[in-house]
């Protein structure tokens, strides 16, 4: 049905930015998004905030990522009081998900990207030499094929790359993965009182609630509630332990549990914390918040040593600075203590960052496929930092420009000089101080 230069599977932050970046290089792009909107976790998933875009001095997720942030601010969709893009280099920024949906719609439409919703990747066709020829999709109108010269996997789970035969790793040494969260939206939150009482993330009274039997599980890790409107809160609260986003039965169980779990947190916030007494649940995400599944193995595996050394690479396509953030696998003291040790120690000082090499986007054994987003080639520690939305913008932008160059030069993902990619990324506004 479609014959294009580049096919993008998934319209989350990585896939959407990849599509825009390639289209702005003059390429014909078709993007298939399985849900009803672009943006993934930050829209359908109701993840309430962007994690920080930069290193405290520089905006690392510059280029298209910065443009999304600025468009969100201009449209009134950022957290009240945090409307200077420079703030995003230092800390998080709350998101109005409905505004962000329209930002993505306009961004892709303005760039000339052809995209459809409720269109799911269900398979790929690959030649013996690792060259993918078609993506197979299913939509309301039926099953159809897309022929493309380059393919970008923005599924988050690495579906396209793995189905094409790329090797992958998943979870820790036992296969255990970070829990998910069914994020939520709350009305009638008194932010003035919350600020005055210094409630913070809201975990100050958790031990009291545990003693009172408020929660089914004694989960000490509470990311918290973000301000996403004048009297509106976005909840990144509670965990769905043991979920596997590559298994539909596991996802189903997690969604059912997540919708019950928010009631336990509603009781906690109302009865134990000032400023939340009148809060009312408005919605839970239509998409489960997933932090971890497959990591597609590529020509280079970004690892913890690269984080601790503030690594610089010749083929750098971006730099990032978010701490190692691996949520506890289980609701027990041992898992929480390990999380706190990593969260406290594996972080940077102001102005520090690590490099992201182009080789983490090129899956082993595939010639014309690039991965972007949380499934790029890393160890588990680095997946815990690059998985955030700003990190996805960085890798998505690079994948889109790289695919465009490959098409232009009639080659594959490894058939062009990386300095050409770096030059075009810098022209687009990317933060590449070492190139």
C-alpha positions, 0 to 999 in steps of 0.5 A, a space after each residue: 500500500 505504501 512505498 516510501 524512503 523510510 518506514 517508522 514503527 511507532 509514534 512515541 517520542 523516538 519514532 515521532 522525532 525520527 519521522 520529522 527529522 527524516 522528512 525535513 531532510 526531504 525523505 518520504 516517510 510513513 509512520 504506523 502508530 498502534 494507539 490513537 495519538 502520537 507521543 506514547 508515554 507522555 500522552 496516552 501513558 499520562 506520564 506527567 513530566 519530562 525528565 530533565 533535558 540537559 546537564 544543568 548548563 546545556 540542553 542536551 535534547 536540542 533540535 527537534 526535542 527542544 522544539 517540542 518543548 518550546 511548542 508545548 510551552 507556547 501552547 500553554 501545556 507546560 507546568 505552571 511556573 516552569 515556562 522557561 526552556 532553560 529550566 528543562 536543562 536542570 529539572 523536570 517539567 510537568 506536561 498537559 497531555 492533551 496539549 502535547 498530543 496536538 503538538 505532535 500532531 502539528 509537528 508531523 503534519 507540518 513536516 509532511 510525514 504520512 502517518 496513521 493511528 490504530 495501525 499496528 506492526 505485525 511482521 517484517 519480511 527480510 532477505 537472507 543478507 539482513 536487508 528488510 524489504 517490507 513491514 507488515 501492518 494491520 489496521 481497520 482496513 485490513 492487513 497491508 505491506 509497506 515497502 521502504 528503503 530504510 526502517 526505524 524501530 520506534 516501538 520501545 520494545 524493539 519489535 521490528 528489529 527483533 522480528 527481523 532477527 536482531 539479537 537482544 537482551 531483556 531485564 537483569 541476569 534473571 530476566 526480571 524487569 523494572 515495574 510499570 506504572 499506570 499513571 493518572 490524572 487528578 483534579 482539585 489538588 491544592 498546589 499552594 498548600 503542597 508547596 507551603 507544607 513542602 510535601 515533595 514527592 509525597 513519600 514522607 508518610 508512607 511508613 505510617 500508611 504501611 502500618 495502617 494497612 493502606 497498601 497491598 504492597 509495601 512499595 517504598 519507591 514513590 516517584 510522586 505527583 507533578 503539577 500539570 495544571 492550576 489545580 491538576 496533578 499528574 500521578 506517577 504513583 504505584 508500580 505494576 511489578 512483574 509486568 512484561 510488555 511483550 506479553 499481552 496477558 501480562 499487560 492485561 493483568 497489569 492494567 487491571 491491577 493498576 486501575 485498582 492500585 490508584 485507589 490505594 494511593 488516593 486514600 494515602 494522599 487524601 488521608 496522610 498529606 496536606 493539599 490533597 484532601 479534595 483530590 478526585 481521580 479524572 483518568 488513568 492512562 490508556 497506555 500502561 507506563 513501561 520502563 523496560 523490555 528488550 534492549 536490541 544489541 547493536 554494533 556497540 553496547 553502551 555500558 556503565 563504564 561509559 557513564 562513569 567515564 563521561 565517555 566521548 565517542 568519534 561517532 557521537 550523535 548526542 550527549 545525555 546526563 540523566 542519572 541511572 534510574 532503575 526502579 526496584 524490581 520488587 517491593 522489598 527492602 533489598 530492591 529499594 536499597 539497591 535502587 537508592 544506592 544507584 540513584 544516589 551515586 550514579 549521577 553527574 555534577 552540573 555540566 557533565 554528560 555521557 556520549 551516545 555513539 551512532 553504533 547503538 542505533 545499528 542492530 547486529 545482523 541488519 543492514 537497513 534497520 535503525 533502532 531509537 528510544 528505550 530499546 537502543 543497544 545498551 546494558 541495563 544500567 544505561 537503559 535506565 538513563 537513556 530511556 526517558 523522553 528527552 533521551 528518546 528525542 536524541 536517539 530518534 533525531 539521529 536515526 531519522 537523519 541517518 536513514 535520510 542520508 542512507 536513502 540519499 546516498 543509496 546505501 545502508 545504515 553503515 554505508 556513509 561517513 558519520 561526520 556527515 551525519 554529525 554535521 546535519 545533526 548540528 545544523 538541526 540544532 543537536 548538542 554535539 560539543 565534541 564534533 
